[in-house]
């Protein structure tokens, strides 16, 4: 069995200080036969879903899932829908699966955590940039992703109210997010809620709500012909200009260009 090189199948790829970052697209109904990779890497499922088969078991990987593979991990993939992946190969000399952090990196694992997803989004946005500092930024973000991964693994069980806070934000992002109100509903001091939420998810509740609004607007831009003003209100923005500012900041392009197919 030959190792599969992610960069060979990539639509976009970039090297930064020993880190290789690439994006791959997979058609619905396609499959990858059993294979392995020579380097340890993260796969961020940006959109779509697939099933990964290894060791006689199958693991479903949906959008916003992050999968880690140690070197030599044999697996096969079957794609149930059009799927986009962000692949992050770590430097060979890093050897996380062999060093003192081996407990968190010696086996295949997958997670869905807001903090990890946010870092994946930031890496994806930085990949589009070509300025002098983007290479350094990419290296830093990749190592931050690895650190967040091991911290989640070592942190043990989180308080139930922390996950409940995230569910509330996801359910109510379009109508406004008030930390004090959510804290009162959960019976937690607002300062503690704010601190622990940021520590766990690497963003505030307000930042998560804004990202969810932008994501909702992006979906409507691609799937409907509604006006920008109507989309802005539906997604929870004050008006069209409010949407335009945040969309450009978060997506790196304008609403019009995104609707026309510019990512």
C-alpha positions, 0 to 999 in steps of 0.5 A: 500500500502506497501512502497518499499525498494530500498535496497531489489531490489538492485544489489549493496548497501552501507550505509554511515552515514545514506545515503543509495546508491544502484544500480538497473537494470530493464529489458525492458518491466518491470514495478513497480506498484504504490508504495512509499518510506519512505525516500526522495531520488534521482534517477539518470538514468545512462542508459536506459529510463522509464516512471514515472506515478503519479497523472494522469500524465506521466513523461519520464525519460531518461539517465542523468535525476535525479529525486527527490522524497519526502517521501510518493510520490506515483508513478509507473514506466514502463521501455521502455528499459534496465535501470540502476538507481543509487538510493540515499536515504537521512538520515531520520533525514535530513528532507529536505522536511520539513525544510527551504528548503522545497520549493525545496524538497517538491514535485517530480521533475526531472532535466537534468543539467551537474553539477548534472550529474557529481555529479551522476557519481562521486557518482557512481565511489565512490560506487565502492571503498572500501578504508577507506575514501570512506564512507566520500566521499560518504556522502560529494558528496550526500550532494553536490548533494542536495545543487546543486539541491536547487541552481538550483531551486533557481537560476532562469533562466540562460543566454542563452549563458551558455546553448549554450556553453554546446551544443557547447562542446557536439557537438565539443568535439572530435575536441577540445575545446577552451574557447576563441574561444567559448567565441568569438562565443557567444560574452562573455568574456572568463573569465566570460564564464569559471567562469559561466560554472564551477559554473553551471556545476561543471566542466570546458568545457575541463573536460566536453569534456574529459568526453564526449570523455571517454563516446564515447570510452566506447560506442565503446568498448562495441559495436564494435571490432575496435582497441583501436588506432582507437577508441582513434582517433575517440573519440578525443584523441591524441593516444591510450596511451592518451585514456588509461590514461583518461579512467582509471582515469575516469572509474576506469578500463582499456579499455580491462577490460571494453570491457570484461565486467568489470564495 
